[in-house]
Amino acid sequence: MDEITKLMVEQLRDAYSAEKQGLRSMSRLGKKASAQSLKDALQTHAEETEGQVERLEKALEMLGGKAGRKVCEAMRGILEEAQHELEDQEKGPVYDMLLTAAIQKVEHYEIAAYGTLATLAKSAGQTELGELLGQTLAEEKKTDELLTQLAEREINTAAIESMQAPEAANDRRGGSKKSA
């Protein structure tokens, strides 16, 4: 195996680990989502991710590699941060907003990884591999765009309204506003 192939195998193994970690966390963290549109998006992307994992297995086979036990430390860090941000949140609009943001961070990492891998594969003359990875890149971009639309249309507005509601109720009762 030449050096560029070894490098691509290692990067593919890293992406494989990232996808598997993301899939487990998305399932766990998504259980508390309250917005049906967010639940639906997570379910759709979970199904897509299973196909992405299969695609990565195929990509590794194409290069003579296997998934192995590599752990994507970057994804581990992104998911640990998400867990910390979400662990004390109650189910509701603020949780949905933070979950959406966390998933978009995951998607942005994956977009960077697949974009780099697809370009490298094509540059190395591995056109079929580049196209295979390009399919996953397109799916990750589509998911990111969907999450942005959900955030803009409903998730962020609902979270902001829920955070302002206690303040507005306090104002109606004659409470004083705290100055910042």
Secondary structure, DSSP 8 states (H G I E B T S, - for coil): --HHHHHHHHHHHHHHHHHHHHHHHHHHHHTT---HHHHHHHHHHHHHHHHHHHHHHHHHHHTT---TT---HHHHHHHHHHHHHHTT--SSHHHHHHHHHHHHHHHHHHHHHHHHHHHHHHHTT-HHHHHHHHHHHHHHHHHHHHHHHHIIIIIHHHHHHHHHHHHHHHHHTT------
